[in-house]
Amino acid sequence: MASTTSFIQANLQHSIATPRILTRTVGVKGIDVALIQEPWYSGGCIKELNIPGYSTFSVNGIDRPRACILMRNETAWMLPGFSCRGLVAVLIKYNEEGVERRLVVCSAYLPYDSEDPPPSKEFKDLVRYCEKENLYLVVSCDSNAHHSVWGSTNCNSRGEALVGFLNTTNLEILNRGNEPTFCSGGRSEVIYITLGSLRLLECIIGWEVSSEPSLSGHRHILFTLGGSVPVRVIRNPRGTNWGSFKKNLRDRLERGPEMDMKSEARLGLAIHWVQQALMLAYENNCPLRTVKTGRQSLKWTPELKSLRRGVRRHFNACRSNKNPHSWDLYREAQRNYKKEGRKASKNAWRVFCSSIDNLPRSARLHMALSRDPKIKLGSLADPTGRRKQSEEGTLEHTTHFPNSGVTQEVAAPTAALLTRRPDWMLATRVVTFRRVEWAIDFFAPY
């Protein structure tokens, strides 16, 4: 079952308040992937991005990373060989018309004070790698560059260099229109761009600059990738209609054939019939439901709603009248919005801590750990120090026993190990239906 994957691009400007608005948007809109630049970094780790059911991908061991990716707990594989302080790449599975493909999503920050023209070496290597391996690629890029191709009001040398590189690749600019992506202090410009493989051009739906106040100079960008990550569905026994279940089960058993259970074979057929009746009755009365793992990490109070409307109103006024005084009012509204968001976040943490005091120790530990999901295992390094870029490469260099290696060909079993007819006759006498049934019934309940 295939669905769509929703994306959001956000530059958090190393602020403690902007991640709270982002996580709230991710939870409310059910965003699958957040491509983030300049996250809030403190105490040696990225903070304020802990959402139940999501994982954060970033490069460890560096100071103040400038890029990370927040993603649902789907099958994902980080590409550390192409990831650095300003770029993070993650490989996920992609389903196109029943054919499984691989999609690379990338969050890239191109610093404005770099001595070399954009893009960076890691960015170029990632693009060439995806072209070589026939991988789809989606890039969220804070380019810090101006060019009329993506809607900027002018062109500069950084923009010319970036466009020159893109012309040598199969990447397309996915921006629509010239809506500013950066607004601050009376300046409005388009420097936030979305790039995608040419084959994904028709799959990108609804690219837009969000009107939601982001509490930073960079506005959020939303878009959807059609026909991608499979939807996870489950049956929740708590939602079963047990009255209808009993009725359906009774009807199926009454309409079943007469069962003579005097022999082991007929007993097995009777068990199979009852099992099928139970499964069909359960499936008919407990429908499949889509798993929704996103939850809001910020309690949305009436004060926050009112301040949010005020920030949006002042922002629209700034864009319409171009008055410097309007920008002062807008910044003041933003400051009040940030203060109230910080207050609401602290109150939510106090409520959470008080709610787990009376729980058992194991439940308390599980609940606390669920707020801080660990980063998934990315890959392993081989003896030369080079990291593997795929699951196959990691498995190839993974050994479980000392002095073990990878066997390319499996030798055929020798004649001495082949089973003969007397062996099967002995197995038939030892393994009987009643003995298997006894062994299963001997298992303790779980």
ZIVENJO-V150195 format. One record per residue. OMEGA is omega as a letter, one per 40 degrees, with the letter a starting at -180 (999 if undefined). Layout:
BEGIN
omega
OMEGA
OMEGA
END
This chain:
BEGIN
omega
a
i
i
i
a
a
i
i
a
i
a
i
i
a
i
a
a
i
a
i
i
a
i
i
i
a
a
a
a
a
i
a
i
i
a
i
i
i
i
a
a
i
i
i
i
a
i
i
a
i
i
i
a
i
i
i
i
i
i
i
i
a
i
i
a
i
i
a
i
a
i
a
i
i
a
a
i
i
a
i
i
a
a
a
a
a
i
a
a
i
i
i
a
a
a
i
i
i
i
i
a
a
i
i
a
i
a
i
i
a
a
a
i
i
a
i
i
e
a
i
i
i
i
a
i
a
a
i
i
i
a
a
i
i
i
a
i
a
i
a
i
a
a
a
a
i
a
a
i
i
i
a
i
i
i
a
i
i
i
i
a
i
i
i
a
i
i
a
i
i
i
i
a
i
i
i
a
i
a
i
i
a
i
i
i
i
i
a
i
i
a
a
i
a
i
i
a
a
i
a
a
a
a
a
i
i
a
i
a
i
i
i
a
a
i
i
a
i
i
i
a
i
a
i
a
i
a
a
i
i
i
i
a
i
i
a
i
i
a
i
a
i
i
i
a
a
i
a
i
i
a
a
i
i
a
i
i
a
i
a
a
a
a
a
a
i
i
i
i
i
i
i
i
i
i
i
i
a
a
i
i
a
i
a
i
a
i
i
i
i
i
a
a
i
a
i
a
i
a
a
i
i
i
i
i
i
i
i
i
i
i
a
i
i
i
i
i
a
a
a
i
a
i
i
i
i
i
i
i
i
i
i
i
i
i
i
i
a
i
i
i
i
i
i
i
i
i
i
i
i
i
a
a
a
a
a
a
a
i
a
a
i
i
i
a
a
i
a
a
i
a
a
a
i
a
i
a
i
i
i
i
a
i
a
a
a
i
a
a
i
a
i
i
i
a
a
i
i
a
a
i
i
i
a
a
i
a
a
i
a
i
a
i
a
a
a
a
a
i
a
i
i
i
i
i
i
i
i
a
a
i
a
a
i
i
i
i
a
i
a
a
a
i
i
a
999
END
